[in-house]
Amino acid sequence: MSENNDTTGLDLSRAPHKSIIKRIDIGLMTGLCALFLSLVGVVTSRASYKMNQETQKARVLPIIDIDMGYENIGDRSNAIFVVRLSNVGAGLANVQRVTVFQNGETVEDIERFDAAIMNGRMRSNVGYPVTTASTGYLRAGASIEPRRYRMGAAGSELGAYLRGQYGPPLDGLDIEACYCSVFNDCWEVRYLDRKAAQPVKSCGIDETPVDYFQNYIDQTAAKRLEN
């Protein structure tokens, strides 16, 4: 009895016909082209999404500018000392941390802060400052002044103070602010650096903001109660 392996009617020992190979090559090439176009579409879509996201971020970008010093010096009695934070950007800023430094060390009490901006006689003649917290939400185009002194009688010594007669004015005094956008992108900026704000991962705040000027307000209120 002879074996017959050709149950399909095809001769399996023969090489595939060229037309079959050609159809396989065309099908494979079509599949590869489709895969390539699909990958290009994914990359293009991702790039478009990223560009749109960056555009949206630019439209709500906050920029905090810190200003500190004496103003209206020409009229000594009406001269003021002011600390001012301004949002000169296009979007809402969430100011989460404001810290005061002098020569690299934090200034944690109000007496030391006052000693850095005026001499003792000036402080005894100046009235109570206008104060407010320096952290929180600050809309675009708005400013807050966490510390503002009207010099009044103390202005008589302002010229000598600014000329350095009592030591370097505002000696090494610096303010650092950390703030975030609505997209939770965050930046740090310092008054003395005079540089653009530097991006950071976060301001390191969980819930309660760090606000040295609010601390100064609390310290002053506590001393008034003691007296």
DOSEMI-595123 format. One record per atom (N, C-alpha, C): atom name; x, y, z. Coordinates in Angstrom, 1 decimal, padded with zeros to 4 digits. Example, Ala and Ser with C-alpha at 12.3 -4.5 7.8 and 13.67 -1.06 7.14 Angstrom:
BEGIN
- N,013.2,-005.7,007.8 .
- CA,012.3,-004.5,007.8 .
- C,013.2,-003.3,007.8 .
- N,012.8,-002.2,007.1 .
- CA,013.7,-001.1,007.1 .
- C,012.9,000.0,007.9 .
end
This chain:
BEGIN
- N,000.9,-001.2,000.0 .
- CA,000.0,000.0,000.0 .
- C,000.9,001.2,000.0 .
- N,000.7,002.1,-001.0 .
- CA,001.6,003.3,-001.1 .
- C,001.0,004.5,-000.3 .
- N,001.9,005.3,000.3 .
- CA,001.5,006.5,001.0 .
- C,001.2,007.6,000.1 .
- N,000.2,008.4,000.4 .
- CA,-000.2,009.5,-000.4 .
- C,-000.4,010.7,000.6 .
- N,000.6,011.6,000.7 .
- CA,000.6,012.7,001.6 .
- C,-000.1,013.9,001.0 .
- N,-000.4,013.9,-000.2 .
- CA,-000.9,015.0,-000.9 .
- C,-002.5,015.0,-000.8 .
- N,-003.0,015.2,000.4 .
- CA,-004.4,015.1,000.6 .
- C,-005.1,016.4,000.2 .
- N,-004.4,017.5,-000.1 .
- CA,-005.1,018.7,-000.4 .
- C,-005.0,019.0,-001.9 .
- N,-004.3,018.2,-002.6 .
- CA,-004.2,018.4,-004.0 .
- C,-003.1,019.3,-004.4 .
- N,-002.3,019.7,-003.4 .
- CA,-001.2,020.6,-003.6 .
- C,000.1,019.9,-003.5 .
- N,001.1,020.2,-004.2 .
- CA,002.4,019.7,-004.1 .
- C,003.2,020.5,-003.2 .
- N,003.4,020.0,-001.9 .
- CA,004.1,020.8,-000.9 .
- C,005.6,020.9,-001.1 .
- N,006.1,020.0,-002.0 .
- CA,007.5,020.1,-002.2 .
- C,007.9,021.2,-003.1 .
- N,006.9,021.8,-003.8 .
- CA,007.3,022.8,-004.7 .
- C,007.3,024.2,-004.0 .
- N,008.2,025.1,-004.5 .
- CA,008.3,026.5,-003.9 .
- C,007.0,027.2,-004.1 .
- N,006.7,028.2,-003.2 .
- CA,005.5,029.0,-003.4 .
- C,005.6,029.8,-004.7 .
- N,004.4,030.0,-005.3 .
- CA,004.4,030.8,-006.5 .
- C,004.8,032.2,-006.2 .
- N,005.4,032.9,-007.2 .
- CA,005.9,034.3,-007.0 .
- C,004.8,035.2,-006.7 .
- N,003.6,035.0,-007.3 .
- CA,002.5,035.9,-007.0 .
- C,002.1,035.9,-005.6 .
- N,002.2,034.7,-005.0 .
- CA,001.8,034.6,-003.5 .
- C,002.8,035.3,-002.7 .
- N,004.1,035.2,-003.0 .
- CA,005.2,035.9,-002.3 .
- C,005.0,037.4,-002.4 .
- N,004.6,037.8,-003.6 .
- CA,004.4,039.2,-003.9 .
- C,003.2,039.8,-003.1 .
- N,002.1,039.0,-003.0 .
- CA,001.0,039.4,-002.2 .
- C,001.4,039.5,-000.7 .
- N,002.2,038.6,-000.3 .
- CA,002.6,038.6,001.1 .
- C,003.5,039.9,001.4 .
- N,004.4,040.2,000.5 .
- CA,005.3,041.3,000.6 .
- C,004.4,042.6,000.6 .
- N,003.4,042.7,-000.2 .
- CA,002.6,043.9,-000.3 .
- C,001.8,044.0,001.0 .
- N,001.2,042.9,001.5 .
- CA,000.5,042.9,002.7 .
- C,001.3,043.4,003.9 .
- N,002.6,042.8,004.0 .
- CA,003.5,043.2,005.1 .
- C,003.8,044.6,005.0 .
- N,004.1,045.1,003.8 .
- CA,004.5,046.5,003.6 .
- C,003.3,047.4,004.0 .
- N,002.1,047.0,003.6 .
- CA,000.9,047.8,004.0 .
- C,000.8,047.9,005.5 .
- N,001.0,046.7,006.1 .
- CA,000.8,046.7,007.6 .
- C,001.9,047.6,008.3 .
- N,003.1,047.5,007.8 .
- CA,004.2,048.3,008.4 .
- C,003.9,049.8,008.2 .
- N,003.4,050.2,007.0 .
- CA,003.1,051.6,006.7 .
- C,002.0,052.1,007.6 .
- N,001.0,051.2,007.8 .
- CA,-000.2,051.5,008.7 .
- C,000.3,051.7,010.1 .
- N,001.3,050.8,010.6 .
- CA,001.8,051.0,011.9 .
- C,002.6,052.2,012.1 .
- N,003.4,052.6,011.0 .
- CA,004.2,053.8,011.1 .
- C,003.3,055.0,011.1 .
- N,002.3,055.1,010.3 .
- CA,001.4,056.2,010.3 .
- C,000.7,056.3,011.6 .
- N,000.3,055.2,012.2 .
- CA,-000.3,055.2,013.6 .
- C,000.6,055.8,014.6 .
- N,001.9,055.4,014.6 .
- CA,002.9,055.9,015.5 .
- C,003.1,057.4,015.3 .
- N,003.2,057.9,014.0 .
- CA,003.3,059.3,013.7 .
- C,002.1,060.1,014.3 .
- N,000.9,059.5,014.1 .
- CA,-000.3,060.1,014.7 .
- C,-000.2,060.3,016.2 .
- N,000.2,059.2,016.9 .
- CA,000.4,059.3,018.3 .
- C,001.3,060.4,018.7 .
- N,002.5,060.4,018.1 .
- CA,003.5,061.4,018.4 .
- C,003.0,062.8,018.1 .
- N,002.3,063.0,017.0 .
- CA,001.8,064.3,016.6 .
- C,000.7,064.7,017.6 .
- N,-000.1,063.8,018.0 .
- CA,-001.2,064.1,019.0 .
- C,-000.6,064.5,020.3 .
- N,000.4,063.8,020.7 .
- CA,001.1,064.1,022.0 .
- C,001.8,065.4,022.0 .
- N,002.4,065.7,020.8 .
- CA,003.1,067.0,020.7 .
- C,002.1,068.1,020.7 .
- N,000.9,067.9,020.0 .
- CA,-000.1,068.9,020.0 .
- C,-000.7,069.2,021.4 .
- N,-000.9,068.1,022.1 .
- CA,-001.5,068.2,023.5 .
- C,-000.5,069.0,024.4 .
- N,000.8,068.6,024.2 .
- CA,001.8,069.3,025.1 .
- C,001.9,070.8,024.7 .
- N,001.8,071.1,023.4 .
- CA,001.9,072.5,023.0 .
- C,000.7,073.3,023.5 .
- N,-000.5,072.7,023.4 .
- CA,-001.7,073.3,023.9 .
- C,-001.7,073.5,025.4 .
- N,-001.1,072.5,026.1 .
- CA,-001.0,072.6,027.6 .
- C,000.0,073.8,027.9 .
- N,001.1,073.9,027.2 .
- CA,002.1,075.0,027.5 .
- C,001.4,076.3,027.1 .
- N,000.6,076.4,026.1 .
- CA,-000.1,077.6,025.8 .
- C,-001.0,078.0,026.9 .
- N,-001.8,077.0,027.4 .
- CA,-002.7,077.3,028.5 .
- C,-001.9,077.8,029.8 .
- N,-000.8,077.2,030.0 .
- CA,000.0,077.6,031.2 .
- C,000.6,079.0,031.0 .
- N,001.0,079.3,029.8 .
- CA,001.5,080.7,029.6 .
- C,000.4,081.7,029.8 .
- N,-000.8,081.4,029.5 .
- CA,-001.9,082.3,029.6 .
- C,-002.3,082.6,031.1 .
- N,-001.9,081.7,032.0 .
- CA,-002.2,081.9,033.4 .
- C,-000.9,081.9,034.2 .
- N,000.2,082.3,033.6 .
- CA,001.4,082.3,034.3 .
- C,001.5,083.5,035.3 .
- N,001.7,083.2,036.6 .
- CA,001.9,084.3,037.6 .
- C,003.4,084.7,037.7 .
- N,003.7,085.9,037.9 .
- CA,005.0,086.4,038.1 .
- C,005.0,087.4,039.3 .
- N,005.6,086.9,040.4 .
- CA,005.7,087.8,041.6 .
- C,006.9,088.6,041.6 .
- N,006.7,089.9,041.8 .
- CA,007.8,090.9,041.9 .
- C,007.8,091.4,043.3 .
- N,009.0,091.4,043.9 .
- CA,009.2,091.9,045.3 .
- C,009.8,093.2,045.3 .
- N,009.3,094.2,046.1 .
- CA,009.9,095.5,046.2 .
- C,009.9,095.8,047.7 .
- N,011.0,096.5,048.1 .
- CA,011.2,096.8,049.5 .
- C,012.1,098.0,049.6 .
- N,011.7,099.0,050.4 .
- CA,012.6,100.2,050.6 .
- C,011.8,101.4,050.9 .
- N,012.5,102.5,050.9 .
- CA,011.9,103.8,051.3 .
- C,011.4,104.5,050.0 .
- N,010.2,105.1,050.1 .
- CA,009.6,105.8,048.9 .
- C,009.2,107.3,049.4 .
- N,009.1,108.1,048.4 .
- CA,008.7,109.5,048.7 .
- C,009.7,110.2,049.6 .
- N,011.0,109.9,049.3 .
- CA,012.1,110.4,050.2 .
- C,012.2,112.0,050.2 .
- N,011.8,112.6,049.1 .
- CA,011.9,114.0,049.0 .
- C,011.0,114.8,050.0 .
- N,009.9,114.1,050.5 .
- CA,009.1,114.7,051.5 .
- C,009.2,113.8,052.7 .
- N,010.2,114.2,053.6 .
- CA,010.6,113.3,054.6 .
- C,009.4,112.9,055.6 .
- N,008.6,113.9,055.9 .
- CA,007.5,113.6,056.9 .
- C,006.5,112.6,056.3 .
- N,006.3,112.6,055.0 .
- CA,005.4,111.7,054.3 .
- C,006.1,110.5,053.6 .
- N,007.4,110.4,053.9 .
- CA,008.1,109.2,053.3 .
- C,007.6,107.9,054.0 .
- N,007.7,106.9,053.3 .
- CA,007.2,105.6,053.8 .
- C,008.3,104.5,053.6 .
- N,008.2,103.5,054.4 .
- CA,009.0,102.3,054.1 .
- C,007.9,101.2,053.8 .
- N,008.1,100.5,052.7 .
- CA,007.1,099.5,052.3 .
- C,007.7,098.2,051.8 .
- N,007.1,097.2,052.1 .
- CA,007.4,095.9,051.5 .
- C,006.2,095.6,050.6 .
- N,006.4,095.3,049.4 .
- CA,005.3,095.1,048.4 .
- C,005.6,093.9,047.5 .
- N,004.5,093.1,047.4 .
- CA,004.5,091.9,046.5 .
- C,003.5,092.2,045.4 .
- N,003.9,092.2,044.2 .
- CA,003.0,092.5,043.1 .
- C,003.0,091.3,042.1 .
- N,001.8,090.9,041.6 .
- CA,001.7,089.9,040.6 .
- C,001.7,090.6,039.2 .
- N,002.8,090.6,038.6 .
- CA,002.9,091.3,037.3 .
- C,002.7,090.3,036.1 .
- N,002.3,089.1,036.5 .
- CA,002.0,088.0,035.4 .
- C,000.6,088.1,034.9 .
- N,000.2,087.0,034.2 .
- CA,-001.1,086.9,033.6 .
- C,-002.1,086.1,034.3 .
- N,-001.7,085.4,035.4 .
- CA,-002.6,084.5,036.1 .
- C,-002.6,084.6,037.6 .
- N,-003.5,083.9,038.2 .
- CA,-003.6,083.9,039.7 .
- C,-002.3,083.2,040.3 .
- N,-001.8,083.9,041.3 .
- CA,-000.7,083.3,042.1 .
- C,-001.1,082.9,043.4 .
- N,-000.7,081.7,043.8 .
- CA,-000.9,081.2,045.2 .
- C,000.4,081.3,045.9 .
- N,000.5,082.4,046.7 .
- CA,001.8,082.7,047.4 .
- C,001.7,081.8,048.7 .
- N,002.6,080.9,048.8 .
- CA,002.6,079.9,049.8 .
- C,003.6,080.1,050.9 .
- N,004.7,080.8,050.6 .
- CA,005.8,080.9,051.6 .
- C,006.5,082.3,051.3 .
- N,006.6,083.1,052.4 .
- CA,007.3,084.3,052.4 .
- C,008.2,084.4,053.6 .
- N,009.5,084.4,053.3 .
- CA,010.5,084.3,054.4 .
- C,011.4,085.6,054.3 .
- N,011.8,086.1,055.5 .
- CA,012.7,087.2,055.6 .
- C,014.1,086.8,056.0 .
- N,015.1,087.3,055.4 .
- CA,016.5,086.9,055.7 .
- C,017.3,088.2,055.9 .
- N,018.3,088.1,056.7 .
- CA,019.4,089.1,056.8 .
- C,020.7,088.5,056.8 .
- N,021.5,088.8,055.8 .
- CA,022.8,088.2,055.6 .
- C,022.7,086.6,055.7 .
- N,021.7,086.1,055.1 .
- CA,021.6,084.6,055.0 .
- C,020.9,084.0,056.1 .
- N,020.6,084.7,057.2 .
- CA,019.9,084.1,058.4 .
- C,018.5,084.6,058.4 .
- N,017.6,083.7,058.8 .
- CA,016.2,084.1,058.9 .
- C,015.9,085.1,060.0 .
- N,015.0,086.0,059.7 .
- CA,014.7,087.1,060.7 .
- C,013.3,086.7,061.3 .
- N,013.3,086.1,062.4 .
- CA,012.1,085.5,062.9 .
- C,011.3,086.4,063.9 .
- N,011.9,087.5,064.3 .
- CA,011.2,088.4,065.2 .
- C,011.1,089.8,064.7 .
- N,010.0,090.5,065.1 .
- CA,009.8,091.8,064.5 .
- C,010.8,092.9,064.9 .
- N,011.4,092.7,066.2 .
- CA,012.4,093.7,066.6 .
- C,013.6,093.7,065.7 .
- N,014.0,092.5,065.3 .
- CA,015.2,092.4,064.4 .
- C,014.9,093.0,063.1 .
- N,013.7,092.7,062.6 .
- CA,013.3,093.3,061.3 .
- C,013.3,094.8,061.3 .
- N,012.7,095.4,062.4 .
- CA,012.7,096.9,062.5 .
- C,014.1,097.4,062.6 .
- N,015.0,096.7,063.3 .
- CA,016.4,097.2,063.5 .
- C,017.1,097.2,062.2 .
- N,016.6,096.3,061.2 .
- CA,017.3,096.3,059.9 .
- C,016.9,097.4,059.0 .
- N,015.8,098.0,059.3 .
- CA,015.3,099.0,058.4 .
- C,015.3,100.5,058.9 .
- N,015.6,100.6,060.2 .
- CA,015.7,102.0,060.8 .
- C,016.5,101.9,062.1 .
- N,017.0,103.1,062.5 .
- CA,017.7,103.1,063.8 .
- C,016.7,103.2,065.0 .
- N,017.2,103.1,066.2 .
- CA,016.3,103.1,067.3 .
- C,015.5,104.4,067.5 .
- N,016.1,105.5,067.3 .
- CA,015.3,106.8,067.4 .
- C,014.2,106.9,066.4 .
- N,014.5,106.4,065.2 .
- CA,013.5,106.5,064.1 .
- C,012.3,105.6,064.5 .
- N,012.6,104.4,065.1 .
- CA,011.6,103.5,065.5 .
- C,010.7,104.0,066.6 .
- N,011.3,104.7,067.5 .
- CA,010.5,105.3,068.6 .
- C,009.6,106.4,068.1 .
- N,009.9,107.1,067.0 .
- CA,009.1,108.2,066.5 .
- C,008.1,107.8,065.4 .
- N,008.3,106.6,064.9 .
- CA,007.4,106.2,063.8 .
- C,006.1,105.5,064.4 .
- N,005.0,105.7,063.8 .
- CA,003.8,105.1,064.3 .
- C,003.7,103.6,064.0 .
- N,002.6,103.0,064.4 .
- CA,002.4,101.6,064.1 .
- C,002.2,101.4,062.6 .
- N,002.8,100.3,062.1 .
- CA,002.7,100.1,060.6 .
- C,001.3,099.6,060.2 .
- N,001.1,099.8,058.9 .
- CA,-000.1,099.1,058.3 .
- C,000.4,097.8,057.9 .
- N,-000.3,096.7,058.3 .
- CA,000.2,095.4,058.1 .
- C,-000.9,094.5,057.5 .
- N,-000.4,093.4,056.9 .
- CA,-001.3,092.4,056.3 .
- C,-000.5,091.1,056.1 .
- N,-001.2,090.0,056.0 .
- CA,-000.5,088.8,055.6 .
- C,000.1,088.9,054.2 .
- N,001.2,088.1,054.0 .
- CA,001.8,088.2,052.7 .
- C,001.6,087.0,051.9 .
- N,000.9,086.0,052.4 .
- CA,000.6,084.7,051.7 .
- C,-000.9,084.7,051.3 .
- N,-001.2,083.8,050.4 .
- CA,-002.6,083.7,049.9 .
- C,-002.6,083.9,048.4 .
- N,-003.8,084.0,047.9 .
- CA,-004.0,084.2,046.5 .
- C,-003.9,085.6,046.1 .
- N,-003.2,085.9,045.0 .
- CA,-002.9,087.2,044.5 .
- C,-003.3,087.2,043.0 .
- N,-004.3,088.0,042.6 .
- CA,-004.7,088.0,041.2 .
- C,-003.7,088.8,040.4 .
- N,-003.8,088.5,039.1 .
- CA,-002.9,089.2,038.1 .
- C,-003.2,090.7,038.2 .
- N,-002.1,091.5,038.3 .
- CA,-002.2,092.9,038.3 .
- C,-002.4,093.5,039.7 .
- N,-002.5,092.7,040.7 .
- CA,-002.7,093.1,042.1 .
- C,-001.5,093.1,042.9 .
- N,-001.5,093.9,044.0 .
- CA,-000.3,094.0,044.9 .
- C,-000.8,093.9,046.3 .
- N,000.1,093.5,047.2 .
- CA,-000.2,093.5,048.6 .
- C,001.0,094.1,049.3 .
- N,000.8,094.8,050.4 .
- CA,001.9,095.5,051.2 .
- C,001.8,094.9,052.6 .
- N,002.6,093.8,052.9 .
- CA,002.5,093.2,054.2 .
- C,003.1,094.1,055.3 .
- N,003.9,095.1,054.9 .
- CA,004.5,096.0,055.9 .
- C,004.6,097.4,055.3 .
- N,004.1,098.4,056.0 .
- CA,004.1,099.8,055.5 .
- C,004.2,100.7,056.7 .
- N,005.3,101.5,056.8 .
- CA,005.5,102.5,057.8 .
- C,005.4,103.9,057.2 .
- N,004.6,104.8,057.8 .
- CA,004.7,106.2,057.4 .
- C,005.7,106.8,058.4 .
- N,006.7,107.5,057.9 .
- CA,007.8,107.9,058.8 .
- C,007.4,109.0,059.7 .
- N,006.7,110.0,059.2 .
- CA,006.3,111.1,060.1 .
- C,007.5,111.8,060.7 .
- N,007.5,112.0,062.0 .
- CA,008.6,112.7,062.7 .
- C,010.0,111.9,062.5 .
- N,009.9,110.6,062.3 .
- CA,011.1,109.8,062.1 .
- C,011.8,110.2,060.8 .
- N,011.1,110.9,059.9 .
- CA,011.7,111.2,058.6 .
- C,012.8,112.2,058.7 .
- N,012.9,112.9,059.9 .
- CA,014.0,113.9,060.0 .
- C,015.3,113.2,060.0 .
- N,015.4,112.0,060.4 .
- CA,016.7,111.3,060.4 .
- C,016.9,110.4,059.2 .
- N,015.9,110.3,058.3 .
- CA,015.9,109.4,057.2 .
- C,017.1,109.7,056.3 .
- N,017.4,110.9,056.0 .
- CA,018.5,111.2,055.1 .
- C,019.8,110.7,055.7 .
- N,020.1,110.9,056.9 .
- CA,021.3,110.4,057.6 .
- C,021.4,108.9,057.6 .
- N,020.2,108.3,057.8 .
- CA,020.2,106.8,057.8 .
- C,020.5,106.3,056.4 .
- N,019.9,106.8,055.4 .
- CA,020.1,106.4,054.0 .
- C,021.5,106.6,053.5 .
- N,022.2,107.7,054.1 .
- CA,023.6,108.0,053.7 .
- C,024.5,107.0,054.4 .
- N,024.0,106.2,055.3 .
- CA,024.9,105.2,056.0 .
- C,025.5,105.7,057.3 .
- N,025.0,106.8,057.8 .
- CA,025.6,107.4,059.0 .
- C,025.4,106.4,060.2 .
- N,024.4,105.6,060.2 .
- CA,024.2,104.6,061.3 .
- C,024.5,103.2,060.9 .
- N,025.3,103.0,059.8 .
- CA,025.6,101.7,059.3 .
- C,024.9,101.5,058.0 .
- N,025.2,100.5,057.3 .
- CA,024.6,100.2,056.0 .
- C,023.1,100.1,056.1 .
- N,022.3,100.9,055.3 .
- CA,020.9,100.9,055.4 .
- C,020.4,099.5,054.8 .
- N,019.4,099.0,055.5 .
- CA,018.8,097.7,055.1 .
- C,019.9,096.6,054.9 .
- N,020.8,096.6,055.8 .
- CA,022.0,095.8,055.7 .
- C,021.7,094.3,055.5 .
- N,021.9,093.8,054.3 .
- CA,021.7,092.4,054.0 .
- C,020.3,091.9,054.1 .
- N,019.3,092.8,054.1 .
- CA,017.9,092.4,054.3 .
- C,017.3,091.9,053.0 .
- N,016.7,090.7,053.0 .
- CA,016.2,090.0,051.8 .
- C,014.9,089.4,052.1 .
- N,014.1,089.2,051.1 .
- CA,012.8,088.5,051.2 .
- C,012.7,087.5,050.1 .
- N,012.3,086.3,050.4 .
- CA,012.1,085.2,049.5 .
- C,010.6,084.8,049.5 .
- N,010.1,084.7,048.3 .
- CA,008.7,084.2,048.1 .
- C,008.6,083.0,047.3 .
- N,007.8,082.1,047.6 .
- CA,007.5,080.9,046.8 .
- C,006.0,080.9,046.5 .
- N,005.7,080.7,045.2 .
- CA,004.3,080.8,044.8 .
- C,004.1,079.8,043.7 .
- N,002.8,079.5,043.5 .
- CA,002.4,078.4,042.5 .
- C,001.3,079.0,041.6 .
- N,001.2,078.4,040.4 .
- CA,000.1,078.7,039.5 .
- C,-001.1,077.8,039.7 .
- N,-002.2,078.0,038.9 .
- CA,-003.3,077.1,039.0 .
- C,-003.0,075.7,038.5 .
- N,-002.0,075.6,037.8 .
- CA,-001.5,074.3,037.3 .
- C,-000.6,073.6,038.3 .
- N,-000.4,074.3,039.5 .
- CA,000.5,073.8,040.5 .
- C,002.0,073.8,040.1 .
- N,002.4,074.6,039.1 .
- CA,003.8,074.8,038.8 .
- C,004.2,075.9,039.8 .
- N,005.4,075.7,040.4 .
- CA,005.9,076.6,041.4 .
- C,007.2,077.3,041.1 .
- N,007.4,078.4,041.8 .
- CA,008.7,079.2,041.6 .
- C,009.1,079.9,042.9 .
- N,010.4,080.1,043.0 .
- CA,011.0,080.9,044.1 .
- C,011.6,082.2,043.5 .
- N,011.5,083.3,044.2 .
- CA,012.1,084.5,043.8 .
- C,012.6,085.2,045.1 .
- N,013.7,085.9,044.9 .
- CA,014.3,086.7,046.0 .
- C,014.5,088.1,045.6 .
- N,014.3,089.0,046.6 .
- CA,014.4,090.5,046.3 .
- C,015.8,090.8,045.9 .
- N,016.8,090.4,046.6 .
- CA,018.2,090.9,046.3 .
- C,018.8,090.2,045.1 .
- N,018.2,089.1,044.7 .
- CA,018.8,088.4,043.5 .
- C,018.5,089.3,042.2 .
- N,017.4,089.9,042.2 .
- CA,017.0,090.7,041.0 .
- C,017.1,089.8,039.7 .
- N,016.7,088.5,039.9 .
- CA,016.7,087.6,038.8 .
- C,015.3,087.1,038.6 .
- N,015.1,086.4,037.4 .
- CA,013.8,085.8,037.2 .
- C,013.6,084.7,038.2 .
- N,012.3,084.5,038.5 .
- CA,011.9,083.4,039.4 .
- C,012.4,082.1,038.9 .
- N,012.9,081.2,039.9 .
- CA,013.4,079.9,039.5 .
- C,012.4,078.9,039.8 .
- N,012.1,078.0,038.8 .
- CA,011.1,076.9,039.0 .
- C,011.6,075.9,040.1 .
- N,010.6,075.5,040.9 .
- CA,010.9,074.5,042.0 .
- C,009.8,073.4,041.9 .
- N,010.0,072.3,042.5 .
- CA,009.0,071.2,042.4 .
- C,007.8,071.6,043.2 .
- N,008.0,072.2,044.4 .
- CA,006.9,072.7,045.2 .
- C,007.4,073.7,046.2 .
- N,006.5,074.3,046.9 .
- CA,007.0,075.3,048.0 .
- C,007.2,074.6,049.3 .
- N,007.0,073.3,049.4 .
- CA,007.2,072.5,050.6 .
- C,006.2,072.8,051.7 .
- N,005.0,073.2,051.3 .
- CA,004.0,073.5,052.2 .
- C,002.9,072.5,052.1 .
- N,002.5,071.9,053.3 .
- CA,001.4,070.9,053.3 .
- C,000.0,071.6,053.3 .
- N,-000.3,072.3,054.4 .
- CA,-001.5,073.0,054.5 .
- C,-001.3,074.5,055.0 .
- N,-000.6,074.7,056.1 .
- CA,-000.4,076.0,056.6 .
- C,000.7,076.7,055.9 .
- N,000.5,077.9,055.4 .
- CA,001.6,078.6,054.7 .
- C,002.6,079.1,055.7 .
- N,003.8,079.4,055.2 .
- CA,004.9,080.0,056.0 .
- C,004.9,081.5,055.7 .
- N,004.5,082.3,056.7 .
- CA,004.4,083.8,056.4 .
- C,005.0,084.5,057.6 .
- N,006.2,085.0,057.4 .
- CA,007.0,085.7,058.4 .
- C,006.2,087.0,058.8 .
- N,005.6,087.7,057.8 .
- CA,004.9,089.0,058.1 .
- C,003.7,088.7,059.0 .
- N,003.0,087.6,058.8 .
- CA,001.9,087.3,059.7 .
- C,002.4,087.0,061.1 .
- N,003.6,086.3,061.1 .
- CA,004.2,086.1,062.4 .
- C,004.5,087.4,063.1 .
- N,005.0,088.4,062.4 .
- CA,005.3,089.7,063.0 .
- C,004.0,090.3,063.5 .
- N,002.9,090.2,062.8 .
- CA,001.6,090.7,063.3 .
- C,001.2,090.0,064.6 .
- N,001.4,088.7,064.6 .
- CA,001.0,088.0,065.8 .
- C,001.9,088.4,067.0 .
- N,003.2,088.6,066.8 .
- CA,004.1,089.0,067.8 .
- C,003.7,090.3,068.4 .
- N,003.4,091.3,067.5 .
- CA,003.1,092.6,067.9 .
- C,001.8,092.6,068.8 .
- N,000.8,091.8,068.3 .
- CA,-000.5,091.7,069.0 .
- C,-000.3,091.1,070.4 .
- N,000.6,090.1,070.5 .
- CA,000.8,089.5,071.8 .
- C,001.5,090.4,072.8 .
- N,002.4,091.3,072.3 .
- CA,003.1,092.2,073.2 .
- C,002.1,093.3,073.6 .
- N,001.2,093.7,072.8 .
- CA,000.2,094.7,073.2 .
- C,-000.7,094.2,074.3 .
- N,-001.0,092.9,074.2 .
- CA,-001.8,092.3,075.3 .
- C,-001.0,092.2,076.6 .
- N,000.3,092.0,076.5 .
- CA,001.1,091.9,077.7 .
- C,001.2,093.3,078.4 .
- N,001.2,094.3,077.6 .
- CA,001.3,095.7,078.2 .
- C,-000.1,096.2,078.6 .
end
